[in-house]
Amino acid sequence: MKSDKMDRNLAFSMKIQDPDNLDDKSAIVVTITIDSKSIIFKSSSIYQMLTADTIDPQKQHPETKHSYEKLYSIGTNNSYVARMIIQFKEILGLTIQDIILRENLLSHVWKANRLLLECESSYYSIYKDVMKLMPKCDEIIEAHKTGQIIPALLKVEDLKKHVEHFLNNGKLFLITAYEILHIMYQMPFRDHEESFFDKHREWIKNNFGANDPIFLLLDQDKDWVNLVSNIRNAIQHPDEGYKVEIENITIKPGNKFSFPGWRHDLTKKALGKQIEFSDLIHDLNVYLNNFLTFFEGLLILCVKKELDNQHSFLDVYRIKEEDVRSECPVVYVVSKK
């Protein structure tokens, strides 16, 4: 009888097929080793390789085969993937000479990337539901506007849950962005003080100066960073003068309806009070893009400082918009000065 036992030390190749789309024929774009794990990137999906040793580390089942699992249904053609782990894998590999620091930074970028993808997932769930419900709400109103009563409109399911998920991961993402400064420059990053963003900015100012590009970026973005952090806290721990209201799809005067909205009262922290509801989808999209550009800009400045300290002939440049590739839209590259 033929044995199922497999020599795990032999080299092997693996075809990566999307379990949700068996007709997928897309090629692997890149495989990146992060924290001893092989992460496989395709244009519209991401996977993790599972070797027989990772599945059966005790080696009690010699018949165990290699496999893989799908992590995300987005890939390198998504900006939140391309401009994070794909972009910085290349940049860090060409600029950070210390191997341990380079590996730590790459792992940190992937950690941040996963948080950002959680934010995008929450945003997209709300956006997708609203786009689906809009025509149905229009139909309900149109069918009943000649009568005296318009029936209840459809609502976005689990709206508050999605918003909380977005903000929880968003705050963790901001903490992870600031943690770059701890990894690179040993900025104090004590337990329970990770989100003391004002304190972190003050440390950078005192150590690098008020005109340093890193401090200028942190100072420039401090208002919206502080606002996101406090909106998240107010949802989790509401109090008088410290709360957030979330409004679902709602009937409005004139037989119209509004998209989901929100408003905050943060007067307890001297951060003002919104009188009118603002467009939730628009605001979350703005924050999502702010997260990306903040992290990207901060790490780029840190890399540039590292290159200056090395007196390197290399620098980091932004690609011209017309040269950005849609299949992998990275926007920064390393090149000679």
N, C-alpha and C positions, 0 to 999 in steps of 0.2 A: 504493500500500500504506500502511495506517495505521501511523504511527510509534509505537513503545513508549516514546519519550522522554517524561519527565514533568517538569513545572515544579515543582521542589522548594520554591519560594518561595510557592506557593499554599497557602492555608489548607486544612486537611483534617479530617475526622472519622473516627473509627475505632471499629468494633464490636469489643469484647474478648470473645472466646469461649474458654472453657477447652478446651485440646486434649485433656485427659483426660476431659472430660465435655461432649460436643457439644450436650447438651440443656440446658446451663446458660443460664439467662435472667436471672441476677442483674445488678443495675445496679452501675455504678461508684459507690463511696461517696465517694472523694476521690482526686485526683491531686496528688502532692507533688513538687516539683522539688528534687532533692538532688544537689549536685555536678554541676549541669548535666544531670542525668538525670531523666526523667519516670518516677516510680514510681506505678503505678496500683493502687489498693486496692479490692478487692471484699470482700464479707462473708466469703467462704471461700477467697480466693486473692489472690495478689499478682503483678503483672506489671511489666515494664520496657518502655517504648516504645522502638522502634528506628526512628528516622527514616532516610530514605534517606542523609542525610549521615553518620550514625553507621555505617551499614552500608558505605557507599562514600565514605569521607572524601576520597579523592583525586579523586572525581568522574570516574572513568574509564569508568563504565558508566551512562550517562544513563537507561537503562531501569529502573534499580534502584527498587523500590517501598518504601514504609514498611512496617514490620511491628512485632511485639512478641514478647516471650518470657515464659514463665511462670517466676517465681522460687520461689514457695512455694504449697503446697496448703492454706494457712491464711490467714485474712484478718482483717478488723476485728472479727469476733465472737470472736476469740481474745484473751484478756487480755494475752498476751505481745506482741501487736501493738498493741492498743488503748491499753494503759497505757505504752507506750514511744513509738513514732514518732507515732502519731495524737494522743495526749494532749499531747505536748510540742511538736508543730508549733503547736498552738493556744496553749499557754502561753507559749512563747518569742516567738511573734509579737506577743503583747499586752504583754510585760513587758521584753524586751531591746531597748533603743533603738538600740544600736550595730549597724548592719547586718552588718558583718563578723563580729562576735562572735556574732550571732544565727545567721548561716549556718554558722559553724564549729561551734556547739553542735548545730545540727540535723543536720549531717553526722555529728557524733560520736555522737549518739543513734542514728542509723541504723546506724552501725558496731557499736555495742553491741547493738542490736536483733538484728542478723544473728547475732552470737555467741550471744545468748540463744536464738534459734530453733534453732541447731545443738545446743545443750544439750537443748532440748525434744525435738528429733528423736531424739537418742540415748536419752533417757529413754523416749520413746514406743515406740521399737523394742523395748526390753527388756520394757516393760509389755505391749505387744500380743502378743509371743511367749509370755509367761508365761500370759496369759489364754487363749491358744489351746491351750497345752500342758497346762494344769491338768486339764481333763476327760479328756484322753487318758492322762495319768499315773494318774488315778483308775481308768480302765478297765483299765489294765495290772495294777494292784495288785489290783483286785476280781476280775479273771479268774484270778489265780494265787495268791491268798492261802491257798487250801486245800492247795496243793502245797508242795514244799520249796524251790522257787526262784521268785523274782520276776525277770523279765527286766530288762535295763537300761532305765532311764527315759529319756524324751526330754529333750534339753537345749536351752537357749537358744543359738542359733547366734551365734558371734562375740561372746560376752558380754564378755570382757575388752576387745575392740576398742571396743565401745560405751561401756564405762565410761571407758576412756582418752580417747575422743573427747569425752565429757561433761566430764571434768575438765580437759582441755587448753583447751577453749573456755571453761569456767567460770573458770579462772585468768585467761585473756585478758580475759574480761568484767570481772572484779574490777579488773584493771589499768586497763581502759578507764573504769571508774567513778571510780577515784582520779584519772585523768587530767583529769577535769572540773576538779579543783582547780588543775591546771596551766593549763588554758585560762582559767579565771575569775580566778585570783589569782597566776599566775606561780609557783606552787609548783615548786621544782626537780624535774625529771623526766628524769634522765640515763639514757643507754643503759646497759643491764645493771643498772639500779637501779629499774626500773619496779615490780617486785614487792616492794620494800622497804617493806612497808606500815607497819611500826613507825616507820620514819624519816619517812614521810609524815604519820603521825598526830602525831609530835613536832613537825614543822614547823607544822602547823595549831595545835597547842596553844601553841607559842611565839609565833605571830603573831596568833592570835585570842583566846587565853585558854582556860583549862580549863573555863569555864562557857559557852563559845560552843556553840550548838546543833549546828553542824557537827562540832566535836570530840566532843561528847557522843554523836552518832550513830556516828562512827567508833570511839569507845571502846567503846560498847555492843555493837557487832558484831565486835569484833576477834577474839574467840575462834574463832568459826566460820569467819571469813575466813582466819585463820591455819591452821586445821585443813584446810580445803579445799585451800589452797595446798600444804601439806606432804603431804597424801595424794597429790595429783597428782605431786609431786616424788618421793615414795617409790615410786610405781608406775614412774616413768620411770628412777629411779636408786636401785634397792634396795640396802640395805646392812644390816649387823648392827644391829639396833635401829632400823631405818628401812625398813619394808616393809609391803605391803598384800597380804592374801590375799583372793581372790575365789572364791566357791563357787557352782557352778551348781545347778540342781535336783538334789536329792540324796535318796536313800532314807534313812529314819530308823528308829529302833527302833519296834516296834509296827506295822510295815507302813504307815508314813506317809511323806510326803515333804516336803521344805522348799522354799520359794521361794529364788531366788538371794540370797546373803548376802555380806557382807564383814566383815573386821576388820583393824585396823591395829596395828602396833607402831611407835610413834614415840618410844620412850624416848630415842633418841639426841638428840632435840631437846627432851627434857623435856615431851613432849606426851602421855605415857601409853601404855598398851597395852590394847587390847580383848581380853578373854578369850573372850567368846562372839561368834558371828557375829550381826550385826544385819541387818534386812531391807533389802536393797539398793534395792528399788523405793521403799520408804517414805523412805529417806534421800535418794535422788536427788530425789524430789519436794519434800522439805523444802528442800534446797539450791536447787532451781530457783525456788521461791517466795521464798527468801531473796535470791537474786540480784535478782529483780525489785523487791522492796520496798526493798532497799538502794540500788540505783541511783535508783529513783524518789524515795525519801526524801532522798537526798543532793542531787539536782538541784533538788528543790523547795525545800530549805533555801537553796541558792545563789541561786535566783530570789527568794526572800523577802528575802534580804540585799540583793540588787540593788534591789528595790523600796524597802526602807528607806533605802538610800543616795540614792535618787531623791526621797525624801519623797513617794512616789506615793500617790494615793487608791485604788490597787488592791491586792488581796491574793489569795493562792491559798487556796482552800477545798476541803475534802474533801466530796464529794457524799454525801448520806444513802444508805444501802445500798438502800433501797426505790426510790430514784430512778436507780440505775445501770441503763443500758439494755443488755439482753443482746446486741443486734445490734452494739454498740460500747461495751464496758464500761469507759470511762474513769472515773476516780474523783476526779480533781482538776480544778477549773475556776478561772478568773480572774474575780473580781467586785469591785465597789466595797466598800470597808470599811464 
